[in-house]
């Protein structure tokens, strides 16, 4: 697999959309995440993708739980 990405650290801004306890669709504040691209062999790519998905999912879940606790009070 060949990539055109330069080996460096990239900044990613993302938002999480979720439903609160009242069923209203909410959008989180912008979450800033950095992703470092390095030269690597193809055998490591699957691990990198899985790790990135786990990190983004955990961050989204954490934000959702925080927001839910704030809305209950």
C-alpha positions in Angstrom: 0.0 0.0 0.0 1.4 3.3 -1.0 0.4 6.6 0.7 0.8 10.2 -0.3 0.8 11.4 3.3 3.9 13.1 4.6 5.5 11.6 7.7 4.6 14.3 10.3 2.0 15.1 13.0 -1.4 16.3 11.8 -4.1 18.0 13.8 -7.6 16.7 13.6 -10.7 18.7 14.7 -13.8 16.6 15.2 -17.2 16.8 16.8 -19.5 14.1 18.3 -23.2 14.2 17.6 -25.4 12.4 20.2 -28.9 12.3 21.7 -29.3 13.6 25.3 -31.7 12.0 27.8 -34.6 14.0 26.4 -34.0 12.7 22.8 -32.6 16.0 21.6 -29.7 15.8 19.1 -26.7 17.6 20.5 -23.3 18.3 19.1 -20.2 18.4 21.2 -17.6 21.1 21.4 -14.7 20.6 18.9 -12.3 17.9 20.1 -8.7 18.4 19.0 -6.7 15.3 18.3 -3.3 14.9 16.9 -2.3 12.0 14.6 1.3 11.2 13.9 2.0 9.7 10.5 5.2 7.7 10.3 6.8 5.6 7.6 5.9 2.0 8.4 5.5 -1.4 6.8 2.0 -2.7 5.7 1.8 -5.3 8.5 1.4 -2.6 11.1 -1.3 -0.7 9.3 -4.2 -2.8 10.6 -3.0 -2.2 14.2 -2.7 1.5 13.7 -6.2 1.8 12.2 -7.7 -0.3 15.0 -5.9 1.8 17.7 -7.1 5.0 16.1 -10.7 3.8 16.0 -10.5 2.7 19.7 -9.1 6.1 20.8 -11.7 8.2 18.9 -14.5 5.9 20.1 -13.3 6.2 23.7 -13.0 10.0 23.5 -16.6 10.2 22.1 -18.0 7.9 24.7 -16.2 9.9 27.5 -17.6 13.1 26.1 -21.1 11.7 25.8 -21.0 10.5 29.5 -19.8 13.9 30.7 -22.5 15.7 28.8 -25.2 13.3 30.0 -24.1 13.8 33.7 -24.2 17.6 33.2 -27.7 17.5 31.7 -29.1 15.4 34.6 -28.1 17.9 37.3 
